[in-house]
Amino acid sequence: MRELIESGLLVVVAILSAAFLIIGQKNSGGMTKKQKVMLWRILIATVLLLVLQILGAAAFDRLGAAGRWVRLAIHVVDYLIIGYDILKKAFKGICNRRVFDENFLMAVATLGALALAVYENGEYLEVIAVMLFYQIGEWFQSYAVGRSRRNISDLMDIRPDYANVEKDGKLEKVDPDEVEIGSVIIVQPGEKIPIDGVVVEGASTLNTAALTGESLPRDAKIGDEVISGCINMTGVLKIQTSKEFGESTVSKILDLVENASSRKSKSEDFISRFARVYTPAVCYAALALAVLPPLVQMLGMGMDPAWETWIYRALTFLVASCPCALVISIPLSFFAGIGGASRAGVLVKGSNYLETLSQVKTVVFDKTGTLTLGVFEVNGIHHSEINGEKLVEYAALAESASSHPISKSLQRAYGKEIDRSRVRDIQEISGNGVIAKVDGVEVAAGNDKLMDRLGVEYISCHSVGTIIHIAINGKYAGHIVIADIVKPHSKEAIQALKSAGVRKTVMLTGDAKKVADQVAAFLGLDEVYSELLPADKVEKVEELLKEKPEHEKLAFVGDGINDAPVLRRADIGIAMGAMGSDAAIEAADVVLMNDDPLQISKAIKISRKCLGIVYQNIIFSITVKLACLVFVAFGVANMWLAVFADVGVMILAILNAIRALRVQNL
């Protein structure tokens, strides 16, 4: 019965290996050359082992005394086909004074078992099967890691191969690294934007899915800033570059993803330290298991020491003790988690930040550009004798010489091209407003201080925002309310954070108290602190850090240069990546590529899922491993169970780790 089960297992392995090879040949991008070679080795070794199993020892006995050595030689060849690289790695490890690793454990265990089989003229199947199934597990691990890397590579396939530069009326493809700041590049439909810049000619629609994780296209026209990595979908664009390629968005994103794994989390670091102590410990334990019980039996009890039995148990103990599941699956879990987050448009700079993110219970926000768009718009017109359109026209023309955001918002509200010939005698009064002649009419546009200065009685406005009072020929005509606009998903983002278990949400802003309080009330924030300077924000975050429990973490979300110190000071800094400043992105630990605050709760859920998978793998691997070691030490488990404890647990842990890539439904 046992021989039938063993033969059945070998048949299954042979069929699966052949099937994977056929699939690998048809899909050349799905498997590396090294993985295909390993599959061929597994297939050849399995078929040879199956033939030897079918023939049995009796077939070699017919050859007489030489039959035993022929049988051994064929089995050794089979063993070397499947395990020569493990022996080579173990030898190199010994030469480099890094003895205790999984290759050393497998080499000692299988060579020892092979020596026992030769000594007893026993079965070699178990020895080769151990190495065979170990290599199957190694191949599976290699394939799984490769797939996760390719998934991330495909998702982040944003590196441009060239930039188009016009020379002598012809387009010339050049290396993006060679393009200087201020150069004009041409991006045709279907091409990636290679370098950040400003559109100077043309209009088009951009696919930003690789950067933001969203499929919704974005329109681009003259004057718009565009970032590298987007795909131009419709029209031809001429773009004046604003950065060098090495400093552009696409380069920074790729650098973040490629170097994320260099920053180890506490869990990952624990596993590395654990493996360094664990591996030599089990080697010495196996040595003790092989030597001490027989000595006690022989010297203390006068019994037969049964050296073969205890050595076999010690070798089985070494196979069962291999920490592959922990050493491989934990980093893979974090790598998959970072990949899944990048797929959702959230770039995490390292697994340590992913772990910290999972513990966030307090989220502190900047206001402008984070919870609001940072774009001032006219959202109220209160007029008296002249109509609202005329009031906006007068204000826009009077403010036409100013580059202030409020002036720009008045010009957008006017919606027509400014005819500067209609405006003359412009006087800009700092901190008050503007006085100008528009079509021969004196127009004063500014705050209440300007009205007091001119002696014009004005009507106070209770709306929240910046109030622009308008006086025409010294007579009050009305006022315009200009305010920052709350982002579409900001309110939903706050609710999502609370649903995700965030205990406190806070807003810090330099805006006036009246404006800040209204935004905070609308969004449902727990606390708000207004009229703060950048240094005040740092002090306030330090106060909040002292107030929170030690095991909880605080995240700060911002986008501006003035937010960089706070992003550094918080337990974890989250920056808006699409329109955020370079300083904020550099200082942050997590970058949201689409500037949507709703992604913060998703990032926290991704991190918690990833950490959950990590802890599942740690508990499962250690529990099964320790149980098998106890069974082996007492002679309950054989080499086959040891193989499951090593390879089986590793495969299950890897399959579990890959789940971290799936983030769509979070």
C-alpha positions as CSV (number, residue, x, y, z in Angstrom):
1,M,0.0,0.0,0.0
2,R,2.8,2.4,0.9
3,E,4.6,1.7,-2.4
4,L,1.4,2.4,-4.3
5,I,0.9,5.8,-2.6
6,E,4.6,6.7,-3.2
7,S,4.3,5.8,-6.8
8,G,1.1,7.7,-7.2
9,L,2.7,10.8,-5.7
10,L,5.6,10.6,-8.2
11,V,3.1,10.2,-11.1
12,V,1.3,13.3,-10.0
13,V,4.6,15.3,-9.7
14,A,5.6,14.1,-13.2
15,I,2.3,15.1,-14.8
16,L,2.3,18.5,-13.1
17,S,5.9,19.2,-14.0
18,A,5.2,18.3,-17.7
19,A,2.0,20.5,-17.7
20,F,3.9,23.5,-16.3
21,L,6.7,23.0,-18.9
22,I,4.1,23.0,-21.7
23,I,2.4,26.1,-20.3
24,G,5.8,27.8,-19.8
25,Q,6.8,27.1,-23.5
26,K,3.5,28.6,-24.8
27,N,3.7,31.6,-22.5
28,S,7.4,32.7,-22.7
29,G,6.8,35.6,-20.4
30,G,5.3,33.5,-17.6
31,M,8.5,31.7,-16.5
32,T,12.2,32.4,-16.4
33,K,14.8,30.2,-18.1
34,K,16.1,29.2,-14.6
35,Q,12.6,28.1,-13.6
36,K,12.2,26.0,-16.8
37,V,15.5,24.3,-16.2
38,M,14.5,23.5,-12.6
39,L,11.2,22.0,-13.9
40,W,13.1,19.8,-16.4
41,R,15.3,18.6,-13.6
42,I,12.3,17.8,-11.4
43,L,10.6,16.0,-14.3
44,I,13.7,13.9,-15.2
45,A,14.4,13.1,-11.5
46,T,10.8,12.1,-10.9
47,V,10.5,9.9,-14.0
48,L,13.8,8.1,-13.1
49,L,12.7,7.7,-9.5
50,L,9.4,6.3,-10.7
51,V,11.2,3.8,-13.0
52,L,13.4,2.7,-10.1
53,Q,10.4,2.4,-7.8
54,I,8.6,0.2,-10.4
55,L,11.7,-2.0,-10.9
56,G,12.3,-2.4,-7.2
57,A,15.4,-3.8,-5.5
58,A,14.7,-7.3,-6.8
59,A,15.5,-6.3,-10.4
60,F,19.1,-5.3,-9.3
61,D,19.5,-8.4,-7.2
62,R,19.6,-10.5,-10.4
63,L,22.9,-8.8,-11.3
64,G,24.5,-10.4,-8.4
65,A,27.0,-8.6,-6.1
66,A,27.4,-5.7,-8.6
67,G,23.6,-5.1,-8.6
68,R,23.7,-3.3,-5.2
69,W,26.3,-0.8,-6.5
70,V,24.6,-0.3,-9.9
71,R,21.4,0.5,-8.0
72,L,23.2,2.9,-5.7
73,A,25.0,4.6,-8.6
74,I,21.7,5.2,-10.4
75,H,20.1,6.6,-7.3
76,V,23.1,8.8,-6.6
77,V,22.8,10.2,-10.2
78,D,19.2,10.9,-9.6
79,Y,20.0,12.6,-6.3
80,L,22.6,14.8,-8.0
81,I,20.2,15.7,-10.8
82,I,17.7,17.1,-8.4
83,G,20.1,18.3,-5.6
84,Y,23.5,19.3,-6.9
85,D,22.8,23.0,-6.6
86,I,21.8,22.6,-2.9
87,L,25.0,20.8,-2.2
88,K,26.9,23.5,-4.1
89,K,25.2,26.3,-2.1
90,A,25.9,24.5,1.2
91,F,29.6,24.1,0.3
92,K,29.8,27.8,-0.6
93,G,28.2,28.7,2.7
94,I,30.7,26.7,4.6
95,C,33.6,28.3,2.7
96,N,32.1,31.8,3.4
97,R,31.6,31.0,7.1
98,R,27.9,31.2,6.8
99,V,27.3,27.5,7.6
100,F,23.8,27.4,9.2
101,D,21.2,27.9,6.5
102,E,18.5,25.8,4.9
103,N,20.9,24.5,2.2
104,F,23.2,23.2,5.0
105,L,20.3,21.5,6.7
106,M,19.1,19.8,3.6
107,A,22.6,18.7,2.5
108,V,23.4,17.2,5.9
109,A,20.0,15.5,6.3
110,T,19.9,13.9,2.8
111,L,23.6,12.9,2.6
112,G,23.3,11.4,6.1
113,A,20.1,9.5,5.2
114,L,21.8,8.3,2.0
115,A,24.8,7.0,4.0
116,L,22.4,5.2,6.3
117,A,20.6,3.6,3.3
118,V,24.0,2.5,1.9
119,Y,25.0,1.1,5.3
120,E,21.8,-0.9,5.7
121,N,21.3,-1.7,2.0
122,G,17.9,-0.1,2.4
123,E,15.5,2.1,0.4
124,Y,16.8,5.3,-1.3
125,L,13.4,6.6,-2.4
126,E,12.9,8.5,0.8
127,V,16.2,10.3,0.5
128,I,15.7,11.4,-3.1
129,A,12.0,12.2,-2.4
130,V,13.0,14.6,0.4
131,M,15.3,16.6,-2.0
132,L,12.8,16.4,-4.8
133,F,9.9,17.8,-2.8
134,Y,12.2,20.5,-1.3
135,Q,13.1,21.6,-4.8
136,I,9.5,21.6,-5.8
137,G,8.9,24.0,-2.9
138,E,11.9,26.1,-3.9
139,W,10.5,26.3,-7.5
140,F,7.1,27.2,-6.3
141,Q,8.6,30.0,-4.1
142,S,10.7,31.3,-7.1
143,Y,7.7,31.3,-9.3
144,A,5.4,33.0,-6.7
145,V,8.0,35.7,-6.1
146,G,8.5,36.2,-9.8
147,R,4.8,36.5,-10.4
148,S,4.4,39.1,-7.7
149,R,7.4,41.1,-9.0
150,R,6.0,40.9,-12.6
151,N,2.5,42.0,-11.3
152,I,4.1,45.0,-9.7
153,S,6.3,45.6,-12.7
154,D,3.3,45.5,-15.0
155,L,1.3,47.8,-12.8
156,M,4.2,50.3,-12.6
157,D,5.1,49.9,-16.3
158,I,5.6,53.7,-16.6
159,R,9.3,54.1,-17.4
160,P,9.5,55.9,-20.7
161,D,12.0,54.6,-23.2
162,Y,12.5,57.9,-25.1
163,A,11.5,61.5,-25.5
164,N,10.6,63.1,-28.8
165,V,12.5,66.3,-29.6
166,E,11.9,68.3,-32.9
167,K,15.1,69.0,-34.9
168,D,15.2,70.4,-38.4
169,G,11.4,69.8,-38.8
170,K,11.8,66.1,-37.8
171,L,11.1,64.2,-34.6
172,E,14.1,62.6,-33.0
173,K,13.9,60.1,-30.2
174,V,16.4,60.8,-27.5
175,D,17.2,59.4,-24.0
176,P,15.0,61.2,-21.4
177,D,18.1,61.7,-19.3
178,E,19.5,63.9,-22.1
179,V,16.6,66.4,-22.1
180,E,17.3,69.6,-20.2
181,I,14.9,71.7,-18.2
182,G,13.0,74.1,-20.4
183,S,13.3,72.0,-23.5
184,V,10.1,71.4,-25.6
185,I,9.3,67.7,-26.1
186,I,6.5,66.3,-28.3
187,V,4.2,63.5,-27.1
188,Q,2.1,61.8,-29.7
189,P,-1.1,59.7,-29.0
190,G,-0.3,56.4,-27.4
191,E,3.0,57.5,-26.0
192,K,4.0,58.0,-22.4
193,I,4.9,61.5,-21.1
194,P,8.6,61.0,-20.3
195,I,9.2,64.1,-18.1
196,D,7.2,66.5,-16.0
197,G,6.3,69.8,-17.6
198,V,3.7,72.3,-18.8
199,V,1.6,72.0,-22.0
200,V,2.6,74.8,-24.4
201,E,0.7,73.6,-27.4
202,G,-2.2,71.2,-28.1
203,A,-4.9,69.5,-26.1
204,S,-5.5,65.9,-25.2
205,T,-6.8,63.3,-22.7
206,L,-4.4,61.5,-20.4
207,N,-4.6,58.0,-19.0
208,T,-3.3,58.2,-15.5
209,A,-4.2,54.7,-14.3
210,A,-0.6,53.5,-13.9
211,L,0.1,56.4,-11.5
212,T,-3.2,56.8,-9.6
213,G,-4.9,53.4,-9.9
214,E,-7.9,55.1,-11.4
215,S,-9.2,54.6,-15.0
216,L,-10.9,58.0,-15.3
217,P,-9.0,60.0,-18.0
218,R,-7.8,63.6,-17.3
219,D,-8.0,66.4,-19.8
220,A,-4.8,68.4,-20.6
221,K,-4.7,71.8,-22.3
222,I,-2.3,74.7,-22.8
223,G,-1.0,75.9,-19.4
224,D,-1.7,72.7,-17.6
225,E,1.0,70.9,-15.6
226,V,1.4,67.3,-16.6
227,I,3.4,64.6,-14.9
228,S,5.5,61.8,-16.4
229,G,4.2,58.3,-16.6
230,C,0.8,59.3,-18.0
231,I,-0.2,58.0,-21.4
232,N,-1.3,60.5,-24.0
233,M,-4.5,59.2,-25.5
234,T,-5.8,61.6,-28.2
235,G,-4.1,64.8,-29.4
236,V,-0.5,65.7,-30.0
237,L,1.1,67.7,-27.0
238,K,4.0,70.0,-26.9
239,I,5.4,70.1,-23.4
240,Q,8.0,72.4,-21.9
241,T,9.9,70.4,-19.3
242,S,10.0,71.7,-15.8
243,K,12.3,69.0,-14.3
244,E,15.1,66.8,-15.3
245,F,14.2,63.1,-15.9
246,G,15.9,62.0,-12.7
247,E,13.8,64.4,-10.7
248,S,10.5,63.7,-12.5
249,T,7.5,61.9,-11.0
250,V,8.1,58.6,-12.9
251,S,11.7,58.3,-11.7
252,K,10.8,59.0,-8.1
253,I,7.9,56.5,-8.2
254,L,10.1,53.7,-9.7
255,D,12.8,54.5,-7.1
256,L,10.3,54.3,-4.3
257,V,8.9,50.9,-5.4
258,E,12.3,49.4,-6.2
259,N,13.9,50.4,-2.9
260,A,10.9,49.8,-0.7
261,S,12.1,46.3,0.3
262,S,15.4,47.7,1.7
263,R,13.5,49.1,4.7
264,K,12.6,46.2,6.9
265,S,9.7,46.1,9.2
266,K,10.0,45.0,12.9
267,S,8.3,41.7,11.9
268,E,10.6,41.1,9.0
269,D,13.7,42.0,11.1
270,F,12.5,39.7,13.9
271,I,12.3,36.8,11.4
272,S,15.8,37.4,10.1
273,R,17.2,37.5,13.7
274,F,15.1,34.5,14.6
275,A,16.5,32.5,11.7
276,R,20.1,33.4,12.7
277,V,19.5,31.9,16.2
278,Y,17.1,29.2,15.3
279,T,19.1,27.4,12.5
280,P,22.3,26.7,14.6
281,A,20.1,25.8,17.6
282,V,18.3,23.0,15.7
283,C,21.6,21.8,14.2
284,Y,23.0,21.3,17.7
285,A,19.6,19.8,18.9
286,A,19.8,17.3,16.0
287,L,23.4,16.4,17.0
288,A,22.3,15.9,20.6
289,L,19.3,13.7,19.4
290,A,21.7,11.5,17.4
291,V,24.3,11.1,20.2
292,L,22.8,11.5,23.7
293,P,19.9,9.0,23.7
294,P,22.1,6.1,22.4
295,L,24.8,6.9,24.9
296,V,22.2,6.9,27.8
297,Q,20.8,3.6,26.5
298,M,24.3,2.1,26.3
299,L,26.0,3.5,29.4
300,G,23.2,4.2,31.8
301,M,20.8,1.3,31.0
302,G,23.0,-1.3,29.4
303,M,20.7,-1.5,26.4
304,D,21.4,-1.7,22.7
305,P,22.1,1.9,21.7
306,A,20.3,1.6,18.3
307,W,22.6,4.2,16.7
308,E,20.9,3.9,13.2
309,T,17.5,4.7,14.7
310,W,18.6,7.8,16.5
311,I,20.8,9.1,13.6
312,Y,17.8,8.7,11.3
313,R,15.6,10.6,13.7
314,A,18.3,13.3,13.9
315,L,18.4,13.6,10.1
316,T,14.6,13.7,9.9
317,F,14.7,16.4,12.6
318,L,17.0,18.5,10.4
319,V,14.7,18.2,7.4
320,A,11.6,19.2,9.6
321,S,13.4,22.1,11.2
322,C,14.2,24.0,8.0
323,P,12.8,27.6,8.5
324,C,12.0,28.2,4.8
325,A,8.3,29.0,5.4
326,L,9.2,31.9,7.7
327,V,12.3,33.2,6.0
328,I,10.6,33.3,2.5
329,S,6.9,34.0,3.2
330,I,7.3,37.0,5.6
331,P,9.3,39.3,3.2
332,L,7.1,38.1,0.4
333,S,4.0,39.1,2.3
334,F,5.3,42.6,2.8
335,F,6.5,42.8,-0.8
336,A,3.0,41.7,-2.0
337,G,1.4,44.3,0.3
338,I,3.6,47.1,-1.1
339,G,2.7,45.9,-4.6
340,G,-1.0,45.7,-3.9
341,A,-0.9,49.3,-2.4
342,S,1.0,50.6,-5.5
343,R,-1.7,49.0,-7.6
344,A,-4.3,51.1,-5.7
345,G,-2.3,54.3,-6.3
346,V,-0.7,54.3,-2.8
347,L,3.1,54.2,-2.7
348,V,4.6,52.9,0.5
349,K,8.4,53.6,0.9
350,G,9.1,50.4,2.9
351,S,7.7,47.5,4.8
352,N,8.4,49.3,8.1
353,Y,6.0,52.0,7.1
354,L,3.4,49.5,6.1
355,E,3.6,48.0,9.6
356,T,3.4,51.4,11.2
357,L,0.4,52.4,9.0
358,S,-1.5,49.4,10.3
359,Q,-1.3,50.8,13.9
360,V,-2.6,54.3,13.0
361,K,-5.4,55.5,15.3
362,T,-5.0,59.3,15.0
363,V,-4.9,61.0,11.6
364,V,-4.0,64.7,11.4
365,F,-4.7,66.7,8.2
366,D,-3.5,69.9,6.7
367,K,-6.4,71.7,5.1
368,T,-5.5,73.5,1.9
369,G,-4.6,71.1,-0.9
370,T,-5.3,68.1,1.4
371,L,-8.9,68.2,2.4
372,T,-9.7,71.1,0.1
373,L,-8.6,71.6,-3.6
374,G,-6.5,74.6,-2.8
375,V,-8.2,76.4,-5.7
376,F,-10.2,79.6,-4.8
377,E,-13.5,79.9,-6.6
378,V,-16.3,82.5,-6.6
379,N,-19.1,80.9,-4.7
380,G,-21.3,83.9,-3.8
381,I,-22.2,87.2,-5.4
382,H,-24.2,89.8,-3.4
383,H,-25.1,92.9,-5.4
384,S,-27.2,96.0,-5.1
385,E,-28.1,98.2,-8.1
386,I,-26.0,96.5,-10.8
387,N,-26.4,92.8,-11.8
388,G,-24.0,90.1,-10.6
389,E,-22.3,89.5,-14.0
390,K,-21.4,93.2,-14.3
391,L,-20.1,93.2,-10.7
392,V,-17.8,90.3,-11.5
393,E,-16.7,91.9,-14.8
394,Y,-15.7,95.1,-13.0
395,A,-13.8,93.2,-10.3
396,A,-12.0,90.9,-12.8
397,L,-10.9,93.9,-14.9
398,A,-9.7,95.9,-11.9
399,E,-7.7,92.9,-10.6
400,S,-6.4,92.0,-14.1
401,A,-2.8,93.1,-13.3
402,S,-2.5,90.9,-10.2
403,S,-1.2,87.3,-10.1
404,H,-2.8,86.7,-6.7
405,P,-4.9,83.4,-6.6
406,I,-8.0,85.6,-5.7
407,S,-7.5,87.7,-8.8
408,K,-7.2,84.5,-10.9
409,S,-10.4,83.2,-9.4
410,L,-12.2,86.5,-10.4
411,Q,-10.8,86.2,-13.9
412,R,-12.1,82.5,-14.1
413,A,-15.5,83.6,-12.9
414,Y,-15.6,86.3,-15.6
415,G,-14.9,83.6,-18.2
416,K,-13.8,86.0,-21.0
417,E,-10.5,87.2,-22.3
418,I,-9.3,90.3,-20.4
419,D,-9.2,93.4,-22.6
420,R,-6.4,95.3,-20.9
421,S,-7.1,98.4,-23.0
422,R,-10.3,98.9,-20.9
423,V,-8.3,99.3,-17.7
424,R,-6.0,102.1,-16.7
425,D,-4.6,104.0,-13.6
426,I,-4.3,100.8,-11.6
427,Q,-3.3,101.3,-7.9
428,E,-2.6,98.3,-5.8
429,I,-2.8,99.0,-2.1
430,S,-1.0,96.3,-0.1
431,G,-3.2,94.4,2.3
432,N,-6.3,96.4,1.1
433,G,-7.1,95.8,-2.6
434,V,-7.0,97.5,-5.9
435,I,-8.4,100.8,-7.3
436,A,-8.5,101.2,-11.2
437,K,-10.4,103.0,-13.9
438,V,-12.5,100.5,-16.0
439,D,-14.2,102.0,-19.0
440,G,-13.6,105.4,-17.5
441,V,-15.4,104.3,-14.2
442,E,-13.5,104.2,-11.0
443,V,-13.7,100.7,-9.5
444,A,-12.4,99.8,-6.0
445,A,-12.1,96.1,-5.2
446,G,-10.8,94.9,-1.9
447,N,-11.5,94.1,1.7
448,D,-13.3,96.1,4.4
449,K,-10.1,98.0,5.1
450,L,-10.2,99.4,1.6
451,M,-13.8,100.5,2.0
452,D,-12.9,102.2,5.4
453,R,-10.0,103.9,3.7
454,L,-12.3,105.3,0.9
455,G,-15.0,106.2,3.4
456,V,-17.5,103.8,1.7
457,E,-20.2,102.3,3.8
458,Y,-20.3,98.5,3.1
459,I,-22.5,95.6,4.1
460,S,-20.8,92.9,6.2
461,C,-21.1,89.4,4.9
462,H,-21.6,86.3,7.2
463,S,-20.6,83.8,4.5
464,V,-17.3,82.0,5.2
465,G,-14.5,82.9,2.8
466,T,-12.6,85.9,1.4
467,I,-15.0,88.9,0.9
468,I,-14.2,91.2,-2.0
469,H,-16.2,94.5,-1.6
470,I,-16.8,96.5,-4.8
471,A,-17.3,100.3,-4.9
472,I,-18.1,102.1,-8.2
473,N,-17.4,105.8,-8.4
474,G,-17.3,105.9,-4.6
475,K,-20.7,104.1,-4.1
476,Y,-21.0,100.7,-2.7
477,A,-22.1,98.1,-5.4
478,G,-21.9,94.8,-3.5
479,H,-19.5,92.1,-2.7
480,I,-18.1,88.7,-4.0
481,V,-17.4,85.7,-1.8
482,I,-14.4,83.6,-2.7
483,A,-13.6,80.4,-0.9
484,D,-11.5,77.3,-1.2
485,I,-13.5,74.2,-2.3
486,V,-13.7,71.0,-0.3
487,K,-12.5,67.9,-2.2
488,P,-15.4,65.7,-3.5
489,H,-14.4,62.7,-1.3
490,S,-13.1,64.5,1.8
491,K,-16.2,64.0,3.9
492,E,-16.5,60.4,2.8
493,A,-12.8,59.9,3.6
494,I,-13.3,61.0,7.3
495,Q,-16.2,58.6,7.6
496,A,-14.2,55.8,6.0
497,L,-11.3,56.4,8.5
498,K,-13.6,56.1,11.5
499,S,-15.1,52.9,10.0
500,A,-11.6,51.6,9.7
501,G,-11.0,52.1,13.4
502,V,-9.3,55.5,13.5
503,R,-10.0,57.0,16.9
504,K,-9.3,60.7,16.3
505,T,-9.3,63.0,13.2
506,V,-7.7,66.4,13.5
507,M,-7.2,69.4,11.2
508,L,-4.3,71.9,11.4
509,T,-4.4,75.0,9.2
510,G,-3.1,78.5,8.9
511,D,-6.5,79.7,7.8
512,A,-8.8,82.0,9.8
513,K,-10.7,80.3,12.6
514,K,-14.1,81.0,11.0
515,V,-13.1,79.3,7.8
516,A,-11.4,76.4,9.5
517,D,-14.3,75.7,11.9
518,Q,-16.8,75.6,9.0
519,V,-14.7,73.1,7.0
520,A,-14.2,71.0,10.1
521,A,-17.9,71.0,11.0
522,F,-18.8,70.1,7.4
523,L,-16.4,67.2,7.3
524,G,-17.1,65.8,10.7
525,L,-13.6,66.2,12.2
526,D,-13.0,65.7,15.9
527,E,-10.7,68.6,16.5
528,V,-9.5,71.7,14.5
529,Y,-6.6,74.1,15.2
530,S,-6.5,77.3,13.1
531,E,-4.2,80.3,12.4
532,L,-1.1,78.1,12.8
533,L,2.4,78.8,11.4
534,P,4.5,75.8,10.2
535,A,6.3,75.8,13.6
536,D,3.0,75.8,15.4
537,K,1.9,72.7,13.4
538,V,5.0,70.8,14.6
539,E,4.3,71.8,18.2
540,K,0.7,70.8,17.9
541,V,1.6,67.4,16.5
542,E,4.1,66.9,19.3
543,E,1.3,67.6,21.8
544,L,-0.9,65.0,20.1
545,L,1.9,62.5,20.1
546,K,2.3,62.8,23.8
547,E,-1.5,62.5,24.4
548,K,-2.0,59.2,22.5
549,P,-1.3,55.7,23.9
550,E,2.2,54.5,23.3
551,H,1.1,51.5,21.1
552,E,-1.0,53.7,18.8
553,K,0.5,55.6,15.9
554,L,-0.2,59.1,14.5
555,A,-0.3,59.9,10.8
556,F,0.0,63.4,9.3
557,V,-1.4,64.1,5.8
558,G,-0.1,67.2,3.9
559,D,0.9,68.5,0.5
560,G,2.9,71.7,0.8
561,I,6.5,72.7,1.5
562,N,5.4,74.0,4.9
563,D,4.1,70.5,5.8
564,A,7.5,68.8,5.3
565,P,8.7,69.3,9.0
566,V,5.4,67.9,10.3
567,L,5.5,64.9,7.9
568,R,8.9,64.1,9.3
569,R,7.8,64.5,12.9
570,A,4.7,62.3,12.8
571,D,4.9,58.6,13.3
572,I,4.1,58.3,9.6
573,G,3.8,61.0,7.0
574,I,1.4,60.8,4.1
575,A,1.8,63.2,1.1
576,M,-0.4,64.1,-1.8
577,G,1.7,62.9,-4.8
578,A,0.0,64.3,-7.9
579,M,0.1,68.1,-7.0
580,G,2.0,68.0,-3.7
581,S,5.3,69.7,-3.4
582,D,8.6,67.8,-3.9
583,A,9.6,68.6,-0.3
584,A,6.4,67.0,1.0
585,I,6.8,63.9,-1.1
586,E,10.4,63.6,-0.1
587,A,9.6,63.9,3.6
588,A,6.6,61.5,3.5
589,D,6.6,57.8,4.2
590,V,3.5,57.1,2.1
591,V,2.5,59.0,-1.1
592,L,-1.1,59.1,-2.5
593,M,-0.8,59.4,-6.3
594,N,-4.2,60.8,-7.0
595,D,-4.5,63.3,-4.1
596,D,-7.7,61.6,-3.0
597,P,-8.0,61.5,0.9
598,L,-10.3,58.5,0.5
599,Q,-7.2,56.5,-0.3
600,I,-5.9,56.9,3.3
601,S,-8.4,54.5,4.7
602,K,-7.7,52.1,1.9
603,A,-4.0,52.3,2.6
604,I,-4.6,51.5,6.3
605,K,-6.9,48.5,5.4
606,I,-4.2,47.2,3.0
607,S,-1.5,47.5,5.7
608,R,-3.7,45.7,8.2
609,K,-4.5,42.9,5.8
610,C,-0.8,42.5,5.0
611,L,0.1,42.4,8.7
612,G,-2.7,39.9,9.4
613,I,-1.2,37.6,6.7
614,V,2.3,38.0,8.2
615,Y,1.0,37.0,11.7
616,Q,-1.0,34.1,10.3
617,N,2.2,32.8,8.5
618,I,4.3,33.3,11.6
619,I,1.9,31.5,13.9
620,F,1.0,28.7,11.4
621,S,4.7,28.0,10.5
622,I,6.1,28.0,14.0
623,T,3.2,25.9,15.4
624,V,3.4,23.2,12.7
625,K,7.2,23.2,12.8
626,L,7.4,22.7,16.5
627,A,4.7,20.0,16.5
628,C,6.6,18.1,13.8
629,L,9.9,18.4,15.6
630,V,8.4,16.9,18.8
631,F,6.8,14.1,16.7
632,V,10.2,13.4,15.0
633,A,12.1,13.5,18.2
634,F,9.8,10.8,19.7
635,G,9.8,8.7,16.6
636,V,6.2,9.3,15.7
637,A,6.9,11.1,12.4
638,N,9.0,9.9,9.6
639,M,10.9,11.7,6.8
640,W,7.7,12.2,4.8
641,L,6.1,14.2,7.5
642,A,9.3,16.2,7.8
643,V,9.0,17.0,4.1
644,F,5.5,18.3,4.7
645,A,6.6,20.3,7.7
646,D,9.2,22.0,5.5
647,V,7.9,22.2,1.9
648,G,4.2,21.9,2.6
649,V,4.1,24.6,5.1
650,M,6.3,26.8,2.9
651,I,3.9,26.4,-0.1
652,L,0.8,27.1,2.1
653,A,2.5,30.2,3.6
654,I,3.5,31.5,0.2
655,L,0.0,31.1,-1.2
656,N,-1.3,33.0,1.8
657,A,1.3,35.7,1.3
658,I,0.2,36.3,-2.3
659,R,-3.2,37.3,-1.0
660,A,-1.7,40.6,0.0
661,L,-1.6,41.6,-3.7
662,R,-5.4,41.5,-3.9
663,V,-6.7,44.9,-2.7
664,Q,-9.7,45.6,-5.0
665,N,-12.5,45.0,-2.5
666,L,-10.9,46.8,0.5
